[in-house]
Structures are given as structure tokens and as C-alpha cells.
């Protein structure tokens, strides 16, 4: 026999079906990780832009203080005892309710 027997070629799966697990995985990452993180970052940025003189804030380093001066990128905090420190706006972690520092 000079000619080899012909075998049926296996069927190729649909390309969409082979990429479906990757598409589902990306959708899960987007809705469970990426989207909530983007929402939190947007809220944080909005809070940092709305800081006004007289607000009581906490920095990412844990420093509590009352805002006495506001500039474009920097704020000056009165940290007690007549001491003032200059911080970047992005260093503010949260704005506290009025009177919180007096309660401490």
C-alpha cells in the first residue's frame, strides 16, 4: 500500500465558545473589582475638591486638624497648640463632622 488511509479530521470548536470563559472572567473583574474602585476614587476626588476653610479633616498619615487655609493643591491645617502644617489636598483621607476634634 502506497497510499495511507484517510482519517476524518476532528471538528474545530466555535471560536466564540473558546473565548467565552475569558469574556465572562473579564466581565466579573469589571463589575466586582474595577467599577467599584473607580466609583470610590471618584467620590474621594470629589471630597478632596470640596474641602473648605473650617472643615475638620484626617490625613492619610492620621493627622487630625482644622483647615485654616486652602490653595489649589495645598491646605494648611491647625493641628492644635497654635501649630500649623501644610499638606497636599490628596493627603486628606476624610472630612470629619464639625466638633469632632473638640470631643477628642
N, CA and C atoms as a LAMMPS dump frame, in Angstrom:
ITEM: TIMESTEP
0
ITEM: NUMBER OF ATOMS
312
ITEM: BOX BOUNDS ff ff ff
-5.0000000000000000e+02 5.0000000000000000e+02
-5.0000000000000000e+02 5.0000000000000000e+02
-5.0000000000000000e+02 5.0000000000000000e+02
ITEM: ATOMS id mol type element x y z
1 1 1 N 0.819 -1.174 0
2 1 2 C 0 0 0
3 1 3 C 0.871 1.247 0
4 2 1 N 0.723 2.017 -0.999
5 2 2 C 1.467 3.236 -1.114
6 2 3 C 0.683 4.446 -0.596
7 3 1 N -0.6 4.336 -0.535
8 3 2 C -1.45 5.432 -0.071
9 3 3 C -1.934 5.091 1.333
10 4 1 N -1.748 6.053 2.266
11 4 2 C -2.188 5.802 3.629
12 4 3 C -3.698 6.018 3.74
13 5 1 N -4.315 5.347 4.668
14 5 2 C -5.767 5.516 4.818
15 5 3 C -6.102 6.929 5.3
16 6 1 N -7.206 7.476 4.842
17 6 2 C -7.651 8.828 5.213
18 6 3 C -8.5 8.747 6.472
19 7 1 N -8.203 9.616 7.396
20 7 2 C -8.974 9.683 8.634
21 7 3 C -9.789 10.973 8.637
22 8 1 N -10.887 10.942 9.293
23 8 2 C -11.733 12.128 9.377
24 8 3 C -11.057 13.156 10.291
25 9 1 N -11.006 14.39 9.839
26 9 2 C -10.401 15.465 10.628
27 9 3 C -11.326 15.814 11.789
28 10 1 N -10.764 16.046 12.997
29 10 2 C -11.631 16.42 14.128
30 10 3 C -12.249 17.795 13.889
31 11 1 N -13.465 17.97 14.368
32 11 2 C -14.156 19.246 14.187
33 11 3 C -13.526 20.306 15.084
34 12 1 N -13.387 21.514 14.566
35 12 2 C -12.846 22.629 15.319
36 12 3 C -13.979 23.268 16.122
37 13 1 N -13.735 23.571 17.429
38 13 2 C -14.785 24.242 18.2
39 13 3 C -15.003 25.661 17.687
40 14 1 N -16.171 26.174 17.951
41 14 2 C -16.512 27.536 17.552
42 14 3 C -15.585 28.517 18.29
43 15 1 N -14.962 29.463 17.583
44 15 2 C -14.049 30.4 18.256
45 15 3 C -14.729 31.213 19.359
46 16 1 N -15.992 31.521 19.203
47 16 2 C -16.701 32.28 20.236
48 16 3 C -16.808 31.47 21.528
49 17 1 N -17.061 30.186 21.395
50 17 2 C -17.177 29.322 22.574
51 17 3 C -15.829 29.219 23.288
52 18 1 N -14.736 29.197 22.552
53 18 2 C -13.423 29.095 23.195
54 18 3 C -13.041 30.384 23.929
55 19 1 N -13.532 31.548 23.485
56 19 2 C -13.25 32.816 24.158
57 19 3 C -14.292 33.176 25.217
58 20 1 N -15.357 32.457 25.29
59 20 2 C -16.433 32.763 26.238
60 20 3 C -15.954 32.783 27.695
61 21 1 N -15.144 31.821 28.16
62 21 2 C -14.665 31.915 29.557
63 21 3 C -13.854 33.18 29.823
64 22 1 N -13.05 33.617 28.866
65 22 2 C -12.277 34.851 29.047
66 22 3 C -13.189 36.069 29.116
67 23 1 N -14.212 36.098 28.3
68 23 2 C -15.162 37.212 28.304
69 23 3 C -15.905 37.264 29.632
70 24 1 N -16.338 36.113 30.122
71 24 2 C -17.052 36.052 31.407
72 24 3 C -16.13 36.479 32.547
73 25 1 N -14.877 36.04 32.512
74 25 2 C -13.923 36.409 33.551
75 25 3 C -13.657 37.913 33.558
76 26 1 N -13.505 38.508 32.386
77 26 2 C -13.303 39.953 32.309
78 26 3 C -14.529 40.697 32.838
79 27 1 N -15.733 40.24 32.493
80 27 2 C -16.953 40.886 32.982
81 27 3 C -17.024 40.816 34.512
82 28 1 N -16.656 39.668 35.087
83 28 2 C -16.653 39.543 36.55
84 28 3 C -15.654 40.509 37.184
85 29 1 N -14.451 40.578 36.646
86 29 2 C -13.46 41.517 37.167
87 29 3 C -13.95 42.948 37.07
88 30 1 N -14.566 43.291 35.963
89 30 2 C -15.031 44.66 35.777
90 30 3 C -16.084 45.026 36.811
91 31 1 N -17.113 44.179 36.971
92 31 2 C -18.222 44.534 37.851
93 31 3 C -17.904 44.32 39.329
94 32 1 N -16.989 43.434 39.667
95 32 2 C -16.696 43.176 41.073
96 32 3 C -15.477 43.929 41.599
97 33 1 N -14.557 44.337 40.719
98 33 2 C -13.32 44.976 41.185
99 33 3 C -13.127 46.363 40.588
100 34 1 N -13.106 46.463 39.281
101 34 2 C -12.732 47.714 38.619
102 34 3 C -13.776 48.8 38.827
103 35 1 N -15.029 48.503 38.573
104 35 2 C -16.092 49.516 38.66
105 35 3 C -16.261 50.083 40.074
106 36 1 N -16.324 49.246 41.125
107 36 2 C -16.424 49.822 42.479
108 36 3 C -15.209 50.668 42.859
109 37 1 N -14.013 50.257 42.413
110 37 2 C -12.82 51.035 42.722
111 37 3 C -12.865 52.394 42.036
112 38 1 N -13.333 52.439 40.798
113 38 2 C -13.449 53.718 40.09
114 38 3 C -14.468 54.618 40.783
115 39 1 N -15.55 54.036 41.295
116 39 2 C -16.57 54.819 41.99
117 39 3 C -16.003 55.416 43.283
118 40 1 N -15.233 54.606 44.042
119 40 2 C -14.626 55.107 45.278
120 40 3 C -13.613 56.205 44.992
121 41 1 N -12.827 56.052 43.944
122 41 2 C -11.829 57.065 43.588
123 41 3 C -12.51 58.366 43.183
124 42 1 N -13.625 58.276 42.479
125 42 2 C -14.369 59.475 42.069
126 42 3 C -14.936 60.196 43.295
127 43 1 N -15.486 59.449 44.246
128 43 2 C -16.016 60.052 45.467
129 43 3 C -14.906 60.697 46.285
130 44 1 N -13.746 60.048 46.371
131 44 2 C -12.613 60.592 47.12
132 44 3 C -12.14 61.896 46.484
133 45 1 N -12.02 61.924 45.164
134 45 2 C -11.589 63.125 44.447
135 45 3 C -12.581 64.264 44.652
136 46 1 N -13.883 63.948 44.619
137 46 2 C -14.914 64.961 44.825
138 46 3 C -14.822 65.533 46.245
139 47 1 N -14.594 64.667 47.235
140 47 2 C -14.47 65.118 48.624
141 47 3 C -13.253 66.018 48.788
142 48 1 N -12.13 65.655 48.171
143 48 2 C -10.91 66.451 48.298
144 48 3 C -11.046 67.807 47.625
145 49 1 N -11.811 67.881 46.542
146 49 2 C -12.009 69.157 45.862
147 49 3 C -12.967 70.072 46.62
148 50 1 N -13.822 69.498 47.471
149 50 2 C -14.816 70.307 48.165
150 50 3 C -14.37 70.753 49.556
151 51 1 N -13.116 70.56 49.904
152 51 2 C -12.613 70.975 51.221
153 51 3 C -12.632 72.502 51.309
154 52 1 N -13.16 73.002 52.441
155 52 2 C -13.271 74.442 52.663
156 52 3 C -12.59 74.814 53.972
157 53 1 N -12.374 76.088 54.127
158 53 2 C -11.803 76.605 55.369
159 53 3 C -12.774 76.301 56.506
160 54 1 N -12.26 75.788 57.616
161 54 2 C -13.081 75.467 58.776
162 54 3 C -13.445 73.991 58.878
163 55 1 N -13.217 73.219 57.825
164 55 2 C -13.504 71.784 57.879
165 55 3 C -12.491 71.089 58.78
166 56 1 N -12.934 70.046 59.43
167 56 2 C -12.048 69.215 60.237
168 56 3 C -11.77 67.953 59.43
169 57 1 N -10.489 67.626 59.258
170 57 2 C -10.105 66.532 58.372
171 57 3 C -9.103 65.6 59.044
172 58 1 N -8.964 64.415 58.449
173 58 2 C -7.951 63.447 58.827
174 58 3 C -7.107 63.177 57.583
175 59 1 N -5.786 63.239 57.724
176 59 2 C -4.902 62.955 56.595
177 59 3 C -4.635 61.457 56.523
178 60 1 N -4.022 61.027 55.42
179 60 2 C -3.701 59.608 55.277
180 60 3 C -2.672 59.154 56.305
181 61 1 N -1.931 60.076 56.87
182 61 2 C -0.968 59.756 57.918
183 61 3 C -1.584 59.72 59.308
184 62 1 N -2.877 60.051 59.421
185 62 2 C -3.568 60.009 60.703
186 62 3 C -3.581 61.329 61.439
187 63 1 N -3.111 62.384 60.826
188 63 2 C -3.072 63.707 61.462
189 63 3 C -4.455 64.35 61.416
190 64 1 N -4.977 64.757 62.578
191 64 2 C -6.246 65.466 62.644
192 64 3 C -5.969 66.956 62.679
193 65 1 N -6.815 67.717 62.032
194 65 2 C -6.629 69.156 62.06
195 65 3 C -7.799 69.889 61.46
196 66 1 N -7.802 71.202 61.689
197 66 2 C -8.834 72.08 61.163
198 66 3 C -8.223 72.903 60.04
199 67 1 N -8.895 72.964 58.906
200 67 2 C -8.382 73.676 57.742
201 67 3 C -8.454 75.173 58.007
202 68 1 N -7.287 75.854 57.882
203 68 2 C -7.249 77.298 58.09
204 68 3 C -6.95 78.05 56.796
205 69 1 N -6.402 77.355 55.81
206 69 2 C -6.077 77.998 54.541
207 69 3 C -6.184 76.95 53.428
208 70 1 N -6.791 77.374 52.31
209 70 2 C -6.974 76.467 51.186
210 70 3 C -6.362 77.089 49.937
211 71 1 N -5.514 76.331 49.262
212 71 2 C -4.936 76.749 47.978
213 71 3 C -5.332 75.71 46.934
214 72 1 N -4.821 75.85 45.716
215 72 2 C -5.177 74.922 44.65
216 72 3 C -4.793 73.482 44.98
217 73 1 N -3.537 73.262 45.342
218 73 2 C -3.07 71.905 45.603
219 73 3 C -2.735 71.643 47.067
220 74 1 N -2.701 72.679 47.89
221 74 2 C -2.283 72.529 49.275
222 74 3 C -3.331 73.095 50.221
223 75 1 N -3.354 72.531 51.433
224 75 2 C -4.186 73.063 52.507
225 75 3 C -3.298 73.216 53.739
226 76 1 N -3.643 74.171 54.59
227 76 2 C -2.922 74.371 55.838
228 76 3 C -3.845 73.956 56.968
229 77 1 N -3.344 73.076 57.827
230 77 2 C -4.134 72.573 58.95
231 77 3 C -3.603 73.114 60.26
232 78 1 N -4.53 73.518 61.129
233 78 2 C -4.192 73.859 62.505
234 78 3 C -4.29 72.546 63.269
235 79 1 N -3.135 72.03 63.719
236 79 2 C -3.122 70.722 64.362
237 79 3 C -3.148 70.816 65.884
238 80 1 N -3.415 71.994 66.398
239 80 2 C -3.543 72.187 67.838
240 80 3 C -2.336 72.885 68.432
241 81 1 N -2.565 73.65 69.48
242 81 2 C -1.478 74.353 70.161
243 81 3 C -0.865 75.46 69.323
244 82 1 N -1.589 75.963 68.35
245 82 2 C -1.083 77.03 67.509
246 82 3 C -0.129 76.554 66.416
247 83 1 N -0.008 75.251 66.249
248 83 2 C 0.865 74.702 65.22
249 83 3 C 0.081 74.509 63.927
250 84 1 N 0.698 74.909 62.83
251 84 2 C 0.073 74.735 61.528
252 84 3 C 0.996 73.919 60.639
253 85 1 N 0.394 73.035 59.857
254 85 2 C 1.149 72.208 58.919
255 85 3 C 0.509 72.316 57.547
256 86 1 N 1.347 72.214 56.514
257 86 2 C 0.864 72.288 55.144
258 86 3 C 0.83 70.871 54.571
259 87 1 N -0.297 70.523 53.959
260 87 2 C -0.483 69.202 53.36
261 87 3 C -1.003 69.36 51.939
262 88 1 N -0.76 68.365 51.124
263 88 2 C -1.389 68.328 49.811
264 88 3 C -2.843 67.92 49.985
265 89 1 N -3.693 68.406 49.088
266 89 2 C -5.109 68.042 49.167
267 89 3 C -5.318 66.534 49.064
268 90 1 N -4.506 65.882 48.237
269 90 2 C -4.676 64.44 48.046
270 90 3 C -4.304 63.647 49.289
271 91 1 N -3.684 64.292 50.273
272 91 2 C -3.326 63.615 51.515
273 91 3 C -4.494 63.56 52.489
274 92 1 N -5.606 64.194 52.159
275 92 2 C -6.771 64.173 53.039
276 92 3 C -7.543 62.882 52.801
277 93 1 N -7.729 62.132 53.883
278 93 2 C -8.435 60.857 53.785
279 93 3 C -9.932 61.035 53.955
280 94 1 N -10.334 61.851 54.928
281 94 2 C -11.763 62.054 55.137
282 94 3 C -12.019 63.382 55.838
283 95 1 N -13.226 63.883 55.649
284 95 2 C -13.681 65.092 56.324
285 95 3 C -14.551 64.649 57.48
286 96 1 N -14.251 65.17 58.664
287 96 2 C -14.966 64.79 59.884
288 96 3 C -16.155 65.721 60.115
289 97 1 N -17.146 65.261 60.867
290 97 2 C -18.254 66.167 61.243
291 97 3 C -17.726 67.281 62.139
292 98 1 N -18.393 68.434 62.079
293 98 2 C -17.984 69.599 62.882
294 98 3 C -17.987 69.243 64.375
295 99 1 N -16.965 69.703 65.077
296 99 2 C -16.87 69.484 66.528
297 99 3 C -16.224 68.169 66.93
298 100 1 N -15.771 67.389 65.991
299 100 2 C -15.158 66.105 66.33
300 100 3 C -13.861 66.282 67.079
301 101 1 N -13.061 67.239 66.69
302 101 2 C -11.75 67.434 67.331
303 101 3 C -11.93 67.895 68.779
304 102 1 N -12.951 68.693 69.056
305 102 2 C -13.198 69.147 70.424
306 102 3 C -13.588 67.981 71.322
307 103 1 N -14.255 66.967 70.767
308 103 2 C -14.686 65.812 71.551
309 103 3 C -13.507 64.916 71.923
310 104 1 N -12.405 65.035 71.205
311 104 2 C -11.232 64.19 71.494
312 104 3 C -10.484 64.836 72.599
